[in-house]
């Protein structure tokens, strides 16, 4: 039983994800994208970074590597898949979730702690929360603004696929609490099935109390059963 943390050229949060998962007791390993998924893969993390230098669009080149077909197949068979930051961009480019992540409204790279409101507590990644809970995670991205076509976004709302929204410390969703201009403050979504999820904030950086919080633990525990 292995949680595979996929490394592409330009990934830079793979070791963070690995250490966080190991701290939670998971059997995890970094998998170079050319090597394919291990046969005993039971969970998949697509970590943050700048795969292929974000050429073309963030995540566009990594999404077209052969291992992503293996990820799609594993997800279809029920394996939990979590895309974080650049991993979220890759998953969106691959069509594992609806919508896209584009340049921040500020046109700047932003690295800061944010508050998130849990919108769907019925997924492997949020089952340890209650709907409406407020958590705190860091962001670090230049292309984190979530967008979707109107029809797709309406379906996303109706089907309860919004996972997190940016909010203030009291849980109120406001324009001021939105760090990147994401549509309707969306910070994370799930795909057609709830075993595939993406978010821009970094749960792997919020696992240890001495690193300013442990709210990321519950999200990562969705990969460990």
N, C-alpha and C positions, 0 to 999 in steps of 0.2 A: 504494500500500500504506500504509494508515493504521491506527494503533492509536487508537481512539476512547475518550477519557476522558469519560464522560457526567456532565454537571453538572445537578443538580437545585437547586431553591431550598433552601438550607441545606447543600449540599455544602461542605466546607471543606478537603478533602485532594486536590482535583482538580489544583491547581497542583503540589503535592508529587509526585503521580503523573506528571504531565506532565514535570517536570524530571528525575525519575529515569529515565523512559523515554528522554528525549532524551540523557541522560548515557550511556545504553547504546547510543546510535546509532539509536534507533527514530525513524521518522517518526510523530509523535503529535500529536494536537490535542484540545483541549477541545471537546466537542459539547454545546450547550444542548439539553435534552431535547425541546423543542418542535420542533427542527429535523430530527430524525430522523438515522439513521446515514448517513454518507457512503457513496457507492456503492463506494468502494475500501477499505472497512473490512476489515482482516485480523485484528484483535484488538480486544477490548472490555474496558475497565476500569470497574467501578462503584466509585467511590472512597468513602472514609470521610466522615463529617460527621453532620449531623442533618437529613436531608431532611425538609422540611415540619415542622421542629421536633419530630420524633418523635411527632406527634399520633397518636392511636389506638394505634398500636404502632410501634416503630422499623421503618422501611422500608415500612410498610403502604400509605401513600399513593403513594409513588414507584413501588411495584410495580404500581400500577393505571394508570399513564400509558401512552399509546400506544407510546412508544418501547420499552417492555419487551416488547411483542409482536414488535417487530423484533429485539430481543436474543434472544428465544426462538427465532425462526426462524433467525437467524444461527448460534446454538449448534447447532441441529438440523442445519445444513449444514456443521458442522465448525469454525466460527470459534472460537478460544479465548476464553473469557469468564472474567474473574477478578473476584470480588466481595471487597472489602476492608472490614472493619468494617461501617459502615452499608451498604456494597454487599453484604456477605454477608447482612445482614438483609433487604435488598431481594430478593436472589435466593431466599432461603428463602420469603419471602412470595409470590413469583411461582411457586414450585414448581420452580425450576431445580435445587434440591437438596432432599433430604429433611430434615425436622426444622425447628427454630425456634431463634431466639436470644432469650432473655428476660432479665429483670433479674438482675444479679449477685447471688450469694448474700449478699454483704456489703451489698447495697442502696446501694452507693456507686459513684461514677465512679472508675475505677482507671486510672492512667497510670504505667507502669513497664516496665522490660525483663523479658522472660520467656525461658525456654528451651523449645524445642520439639524433640520427637523425630520424625524423618521415618518415617512408617508405610508410605507407598506411594511408591516411587521410580520408578514406571512411569507417570508422567503428564507432560504438557508442562511443568508447573510444578516438577517435582521430579526430572527426569531427570538433572540435574547433581549430585544427591546419591546416597548409598547408603542403603538402608533401615537405620535405626538411627542415622543421623547426628544429632548434636545441633546445633541452630542457635540464634541469639539474635536476637530481634526485640522491638520495643516494642509494648505495647498501650495503648489509650486508649479505653475504653468503659464505659458504664453498663449496657448490656444485651447482654452477651457470653456468657451462660451457655447452652451448647448443650443442647437437649432433643429427644427424639424418642419417639414411641410405641414400646412394647416390641418389637412385630413389625418395625416399620421399622428400629429400631436393631439388632436381631439380623441383619436382612438387610444392613444397612450394614457390620457386622463381617464377615459371611460373604463378602461380595462385595469386600472390601478397599477400601471407599470412604472410610475414615478417612485423611486426608492427613497431619495432624499431631496429636500429643498434647502437652499441657503436661507438662514433666518437670523434674527438677533438672539441675544442670550435668553430671552424670555420665550422664544419660539414663534415670534411674530415674523411672518414673511414680508419683508419690506424691500424697496428698491435700494435703500442704503446698505442692507445686509448682503446684497448681491455683488460679489467681488469682480465678476467678469462680464455681466450683461446677459447671462443665460436666460433663455426664454422661460418665463414664469418661475424664475429662481431655481430651475432644475439643476441638481448637482449629481444625480445618479439615477439610472434607470435599469430595469430588467428587460430581458428579451422575450421572445415568444413563450419560452418556458422560464420559470423563475430560478432555475439552476444556473442561468447565465446573467451576470450583473456587471455593470460598469459604474465607476464614479471617478470624479476628478480629484477629490481630496485623498490624502495618503493614510490609510489605516495602519500600515506597517510602521509608521512613525509615531504612533500613539498606542504603544503596547506596554511600555515600562513607566511606572510612576515617576522615576527620576528624569524622564524625557517629556514631562509636561502632559501626562494624561494616559489613560488606558482605554479610551472609548473605541480604539481600533480593534481591540481583542475580540469583541463579539463578532465583528464583521469577518475577521480571518477565521474564526472558529467554524464558519460555514463551510470551510474547505476541509475540516478535520473530522467531520461527522459528529 
